[in-house]
Amino acid sequence: MSEISEELINGNVGKAPLIDYPWLSCADRLIHWAKDKSTGHRAFAFDFLMSLAYVDTIPAIQKNFKSFDNLPTPYNVHFGFINLCSPLYLEHQEWCYQKAAKPKSGAIGKLTSEIILRFIEILHDEFVSVKSIGGNGIADAFLKHSDGRIILCEIKAAPLTTYPFLFQLPTEQLLNFEQLTRTQVENVNSALYMHCDDPIPLGKPMDDLWPFAPAIDFVTNPSNADKVEQYVQVWEAIRSAYINKDRTSPYYYIANASGKPPRIAKDEHNWPGSESISDSKTSAGLDRTDDIKKGIYQTFKLSIESNRDYPEVDIKTALVSNLPAYRHGDDYITPFYDVYWGFESSFSKVEEEQQLYICHKDKLNRPFDYIIALENAFTRDELL
């Protein structure tokens, strides 16, 4: 039995992305800031917002605190989402292991989908309706184009890099992180480390809409434009190291899915031998192979069921992500670009002896029609 319903194709399933989050207006300001800028700015903004969202899902953040010497002044505590203290690595070439803070998978999966959909809703004026569906439904999202096209989506998104948090704790609190009370944690100064000089000051966790409001205020403030351009350039250098698997670049190990550090980390910095910095499960954008396989299957299923049950409706399918499959696209996605499929009933035999069949092009469909992404989208030259 088909899971495609009239409610779904009429846009009556799901809700507007991020509508339930109090920091929606902050997110919107960041996305509007990125709207008239390059695709690199847009993809950077996604990673930036995801880092803020990550920390928002973690209760008792002090359980992931670790103190280090030589952090950017005046901070003395690091909190990150990979198993590496990136400020010490980038600024002092020290391979300091710190177990990554892990956002709750259920919460972050929902947030990732809603954040990328909010980007799509704001960046593409042609979409007159964007609904986040999530849950166990057949589609993750519903898009309606101004020309009447309906696009049913499967979302597979993940940041290229995450930005760690820095905190300034009083000396007497440094030895007992886990015993800090909520109010003690809420009253320490904090910053976001941007993988370069000049962390973004965030104030105290007790402040209204921390960390979203102070972080996004900083990025969108024209007086900080030069610093923000540096952040974007660093993000682009991380992307380049990720795409090219360039282990000679210091930024390679700041990208997600970087694997284990080089031998020097174990020999000279006591890195635990069995631990990676980040594994393939954190591959950027659409680049995790399991996600690609599941995503293509799901869009194929969406295409089959929608064309079987609603052939009169202009329904397309799309994989949605922040970034394309930079490392695995040629092997796992490109082979599907020129593929058509059709129902057996759509073909008519025209020559018995040579087993020749014909099928009108309108009866042919794609495993997926589009890959909608912030960079290097694949749209078959159709205006989105």
C-alpha positions as CSV (number, residue, x, y, z in Angstrom):
1,M,0.0,0.0,0.0
2,S,1.3,3.4,-1.0
3,E,2.4,5.9,1.7
4,I,1.8,8.8,-0.7
5,S,-1.4,10.5,0.3
6,E,-3.4,13.4,-1.0
7,E,-2.6,15.2,2.3
8,L,1.1,14.9,1.5
9,I,1.0,16.1,-2.1
10,N,-1.4,18.9,-1.1
11,G,1.2,20.2,1.4
12,N,-1.0,19.4,4.5
13,V,1.6,17.2,6.2
14,G,4.4,18.6,8.4
15,K,5.2,22.1,9.6
16,A,7.4,25.1,8.7
17,P,11.0,24.3,9.5
18,L,12.4,25.6,12.9
19,I,9.0,27.0,13.9
20,D,9.2,25.4,17.3
21,Y,12.6,26.8,18.2
22,P,12.9,30.1,20.1
23,W,16.0,31.1,18.2
24,L,14.3,31.0,14.8
25,S,14.6,34.7,14.3
26,C,18.4,34.5,15.0
27,A,18.7,31.7,12.4
28,D,16.7,33.7,9.9
29,R,19.0,36.7,10.3
30,L,22.1,34.5,9.6
31,I,20.5,32.9,6.5
32,H,19.4,36.3,5.1
33,W,22.9,37.6,5.7
34,A,24.2,34.7,3.6
35,K,21.6,35.0,0.9
36,D,23.3,37.5,-1.3
37,K,26.7,36.0,-0.8
38,S,28.7,33.1,-2.4
39,T,27.8,29.5,-2.0
40,G,30.8,29.2,0.3
41,H,29.3,31.8,2.6
42,R,26.0,29.9,2.6
43,A,27.7,26.5,3.4
44,F,29.8,28.2,6.1
45,A,26.7,29.6,7.7
46,F,25.1,26.2,7.8
47,D,28.1,24.7,9.7
48,F,28.2,27.8,12.0
49,L,24.5,27.4,12.9
50,M,24.8,23.6,13.3
51,S,27.6,24.1,15.9
52,L,25.3,26.4,17.9
53,A,22.5,23.9,17.6
54,Y,24.8,21.1,18.7
55,V,25.6,22.7,22.1
56,D,21.9,23.5,22.6
57,T,21.0,19.8,22.6
58,I,23.5,18.8,25.3
59,P,22.5,19.0,28.9
60,A,25.1,19.5,31.6
61,I,27.7,20.7,29.1
62,Q,30.3,20.8,31.9
63,K,30.7,17.0,31.6
64,N,32.5,17.6,28.4
65,F,34.8,20.4,29.7
66,K,38.6,20.0,29.7
67,S,41.1,22.5,30.8
68,F,44.3,23.2,28.7
69,D,47.1,25.6,28.9
70,N,47.8,27.9,26.0
71,L,44.2,28.3,24.8
72,P,43.4,31.7,23.3
73,T,43.4,34.3,26.1
74,P,41.6,34.5,28.5
75,Y,40.0,31.1,28.1
76,N,41.1,28.0,29.9
77,V,38.5,25.3,29.1
78,H,37.7,23.7,25.7
79,F,34.5,21.9,24.6
80,G,34.4,20.4,21.2
81,F,32.6,18.0,18.9
82,I,35.6,16.0,17.6
83,N,38.2,14.2,19.7
84,L,40.8,16.9,19.2
85,C,41.4,20.3,20.9
86,S,41.6,22.2,17.6
87,P,43.0,25.5,19.1
88,L,46.1,23.7,20.5
89,Y,46.5,21.7,17.3
90,L,46.2,24.7,14.9
91,E,48.1,27.2,17.0
92,H,50.7,25.1,18.8
93,Q,50.8,21.8,16.8
94,E,49.8,19.8,19.9
95,W,47.7,16.7,19.4
96,C,45.6,16.8,22.5
97,Y,42.9,14.2,22.8
98,Q,39.6,15.2,24.3
99,K,36.5,13.0,24.0
100,A,34.0,14.7,21.8
101,A,30.7,16.0,23.1
102,K,28.0,14.0,21.4
103,P,24.7,15.7,20.7
104,K,21.6,13.5,21.2
105,S,21.1,11.7,17.9
106,G,17.3,12.1,17.8
107,A,17.4,15.8,18.5
108,I,20.2,16.6,16.2
109,G,18.7,14.6,13.3
110,K,15.6,16.6,13.5
111,L,17.5,19.9,13.9
112,T,19.7,19.2,10.9
113,S,16.7,18.5,8.7
114,E,14.9,21.6,9.8
115,I,18.0,23.9,9.5
116,I,18.8,22.9,6.0
117,L,15.1,23.3,5.0
118,R,15.1,26.8,6.5
119,F,18.1,27.6,4.4
120,I,16.2,26.3,1.3
121,E,13.1,28.2,2.2
122,I,14.9,31.6,2.5
123,L,17.5,31.2,-0.2
124,H,15.0,30.0,-2.9
125,D,12.3,32.5,-3.5
126,E,10.7,30.2,-6.0
127,F,9.5,27.8,-3.3
128,V,6.1,28.9,-2.1
129,S,5.7,26.2,0.5
130,V,8.4,24.3,2.5
131,K,7.3,21.7,5.1
132,S,9.4,19.6,7.4
133,I,7.8,16.2,7.8
134,G,10.4,14.0,9.5
135,G,9.4,11.1,11.7
136,N,8.7,7.8,10.0
137,G,6.9,9.2,7.0
138,I,7.9,8.2,3.5
139,A,9.3,11.7,2.8
140,D,11.4,14.0,5.0
141,A,10.1,17.2,3.4
142,F,7.7,18.7,1.0
143,L,8.5,21.6,-1.4
144,K,6.2,23.4,-3.7
145,H,7.6,25.4,-6.5
146,S,5.8,28.5,-7.9
147,D,5.4,26.8,-11.2
148,G,3.3,24.0,-9.5
149,R,6.0,21.4,-9.2
150,I,5.9,19.4,-6.0
151,I,9.2,18.0,-4.8
152,L,9.3,15.2,-2.2
153,C,12.6,15.1,-0.4
154,E,14.9,12.8,1.4
155,I,17.4,14.7,3.6
156,K,20.9,13.7,4.3
157,A,23.0,16.6,5.7
158,A,25.9,17.0,8.1
159,P,28.4,19.8,8.7
160,L,31.9,19.8,7.1
161,T,33.4,21.1,10.3
162,T,32.2,22.1,13.7
163,Y,33.3,25.0,15.9
164,P,34.3,24.3,19.5
165,F,33.4,26.4,22.5
166,L,35.9,28.0,24.9
167,F,35.1,29.0,28.5
168,Q,36.8,31.1,31.2
169,L,36.5,29.4,34.5
170,P,37.9,30.6,37.9
171,T,40.9,28.6,39.0
172,E,39.2,27.0,41.9
173,Q,36.6,25.4,39.5
174,L,39.0,23.9,37.0
175,L,39.5,20.6,38.9
176,N,35.8,19.7,39.4
177,F,34.0,20.4,36.2
178,E,31.3,17.8,36.7
179,Q,30.4,19.1,40.1
180,L,29.6,22.6,38.8
181,T,26.0,23.6,39.3
182,R,23.9,24.9,36.5
183,T,24.1,28.5,37.7
184,Q,27.9,28.3,38.0
185,V,28.1,27.2,34.4
186,E,25.7,29.8,33.3
187,N,27.8,32.6,34.8
188,V,31.2,32.0,33.0
189,N,32.3,33.8,29.9
190,S,32.4,31.9,26.6
191,A,33.5,32.1,23.0
192,L,33.3,30.2,19.8
193,Y,36.7,29.2,18.3
194,M,36.6,29.7,14.5
195,H,39.8,27.6,13.6
196,C,41.8,30.8,13.4
197,D,42.6,33.9,15.4
198,D,39.9,36.0,17.0
199,P,37.3,33.7,18.6
200,I,33.8,35.1,18.7
201,P,32.9,36.3,22.2
202,L,29.5,34.8,23.3
203,G,29.0,36.2,26.8
204,K,27.5,34.0,29.4
205,P,25.3,30.9,28.9
206,M,22.7,32.6,31.1
207,D,22.3,35.4,28.5
208,D,19.1,35.4,26.4
209,L,19.2,33.0,23.5
210,W,22.8,32.0,24.1
211,P,24.7,31.1,22.0
212,F,22.6,31.9,19.0
213,A,22.0,35.6,19.5
214,P,25.6,36.8,20.3
215,A,27.2,34.5,17.7
216,I,24.8,35.6,14.9
217,D,24.9,39.3,16.0
218,F,28.7,39.1,15.5
219,V,28.6,37.5,12.1
220,T,25.9,39.8,10.7
221,N,27.5,43.0,12.1
222,P,29.1,44.9,9.2
223,S,31.9,46.2,11.4
224,N,33.1,42.5,11.7
225,A,33.0,41.9,8.0
226,D,36.8,41.5,7.6
227,K,37.0,38.9,10.4
228,V,34.0,37.0,9.1
229,E,35.6,36.9,5.6
230,Q,38.6,35.3,7.3
231,Y,36.3,32.7,8.8
232,V,34.8,31.9,5.4
233,Q,38.3,31.6,3.8
234,V,39.3,29.1,6.5
235,W,36.1,27.2,6.0
236,E,36.9,27.0,2.2
237,A,40.5,25.8,3.1
238,I,38.9,23.0,5.2
239,R,36.6,22.1,2.4
240,S,39.6,21.9,0.0
241,A,41.6,19.7,2.3
242,Y,38.5,17.4,2.8
243,I,37.8,17.0,-0.9
244,N,41.4,16.3,-1.8
245,K,42.1,14.2,1.3
246,D,45.1,16.5,1.7
247,R,46.8,15.3,4.9
248,T,49.6,17.9,4.4
249,S,47.1,20.6,5.2
250,P,46.6,21.4,8.9
251,Y,42.9,21.8,8.1
252,Y,42.4,18.2,7.0
253,Y,42.0,17.0,10.6
254,I,39.6,19.8,11.5
255,A,37.1,18.5,8.9
256,N,34.8,15.7,9.9
257,A,35.6,12.1,8.9
258,S,39.3,12.8,9.2
259,G,40.0,9.4,10.8
260,K,43.0,8.9,13.1
261,P,45.7,11.5,13.5
262,P,49.3,10.9,12.2
263,R,51.7,8.8,14.2
264,I,53.3,11.8,15.9
265,A,50.1,12.2,17.9
266,K,50.7,8.9,19.6
267,D,54.5,9.0,19.8
268,E,54.9,12.5,21.1
269,H,51.5,13.6,22.5
270,N,50.1,10.4,24.2
271,W,47.2,10.1,21.8
272,P,45.1,7.0,22.7
273,G,46.1,4.5,20.0
274,S,42.6,3.2,19.2
275,E,40.9,6.6,19.0
276,S,40.1,8.6,15.8
277,I,39.6,12.3,15.6
278,S,36.3,11.7,13.8
279,D,35.1,8.7,11.8
280,S,33.2,8.2,8.5
281,K,29.9,8.4,10.2
282,T,30.5,12.2,10.4
283,S,31.2,12.6,6.6
284,A,30.2,16.0,5.3
285,G,26.9,16.7,3.6
286,L,25.8,13.8,1.5
287,D,29.2,12.0,1.6
288,R,28.4,9.1,4.0
289,T,28.0,6.0,1.7
290,D,25.3,4.5,3.9
291,D,23.3,7.7,3.6
292,I,23.8,7.8,-0.2
293,K,22.5,4.3,-0.6
294,K,19.5,4.8,1.7
295,G,18.8,8.2,0.2
296,I,18.7,7.0,-3.4
297,Y,16.5,4.0,-2.4
298,Q,14.1,6.4,-0.7
299,T,13.9,8.8,-3.6
300,F,13.4,5.9,-6.0
301,K,10.6,4.7,-3.8
302,L,9.1,8.1,-3.7
303,S,9.3,8.3,-7.5
304,I,7.6,4.9,-8.0
305,E,4.8,5.4,-5.5
306,S,4.0,9.0,-6.6
307,N,4.0,8.1,-10.3
308,R,1.9,5.0,-9.7
309,D,-0.8,6.7,-7.6
310,Y,-0.7,10.3,-8.9
311,P,0.5,10.3,-12.5
312,E,-1.5,13.4,-13.2
313,V,0.4,15.5,-10.6
314,D,3.8,17.0,-11.4
315,I,5.8,15.4,-8.6
316,K,9.6,15.4,-8.5
317,T,12.0,13.9,-6.0
318,A,15.2,15.3,-4.5
319,L,18.1,14.5,-2.2
320,V,18.6,17.5,0.1
321,S,21.9,18.3,1.8
322,N,24.2,21.1,2.7
323,L,27.0,19.8,0.5
324,P,27.2,17.2,-2.3
325,A,29.0,13.9,-2.0
326,Y,32.5,15.4,-2.7
327,R,34.4,12.2,-2.1
328,H,31.9,9.5,-3.1
329,G,29.7,11.2,-5.6
330,D,31.5,9.8,-8.7
331,D,31.2,6.2,-7.5
332,Y,27.7,6.3,-5.8
333,I,25.7,9.2,-7.3
334,T,26.9,10.2,-10.8
335,P,26.0,6.8,-12.3
336,F,22.4,7.6,-11.6
337,Y,22.4,10.9,-13.4
338,D,21.5,9.6,-16.8
339,V,19.2,6.8,-15.7
340,Y,15.5,6.6,-16.6
341,W,13.0,4.0,-15.3
342,G,9.5,3.2,-16.4
343,F,6.6,0.9,-15.4
344,E,6.2,-2.2,-17.6
345,S,2.8,-1.0,-18.5
346,S,4.3,2.2,-20.0
347,F,6.0,0.3,-22.8
348,S,4.4,-0.9,-26.0
349,K,5.8,-3.6,-28.2
350,V,6.2,-2.4,-31.8
351,E,8.1,-5.2,-33.4
352,E,7.6,-8.8,-32.3
353,E,10.6,-10.4,-33.9
354,Q,13.2,-7.9,-32.7
355,Q,11.5,-7.3,-29.3
356,L,11.4,-3.6,-29.9
357,Y,9.4,-1.4,-27.4
358,I,8.5,2.2,-27.3
359,C,7.7,4.5,-24.4
360,H,6.7,8.1,-24.4
361,K,9.2,10.3,-22.6
362,D,6.5,11.5,-20.3
363,K,6.2,8.0,-19.0
364,L,9.9,7.8,-18.0
365,N,11.1,8.9,-14.6
366,R,14.3,9.4,-12.6
367,P,15.6,7.6,-9.5
368,F,16.0,11.2,-8.2
369,D,15.3,14.4,-10.1
370,Y,17.5,16.8,-8.2
371,I,20.2,17.1,-5.5
372,I,19.4,20.4,-3.7
373,A,22.4,21.7,-1.8
374,L,24.1,24.9,-0.7
375,E,27.0,24.2,-3.0
376,N,27.2,22.3,-6.3
377,A,23.5,21.5,-6.6
378,F,22.4,19.2,-9.4
379,T,19.2,20.4,-10.9
380,R,19.3,19.1,-14.5
381,D,19.3,22.8,-15.7
382,E,15.7,23.2,-14.3
383,L,15.2,26.5,-12.5
384,L,14.7,26.0,-8.7
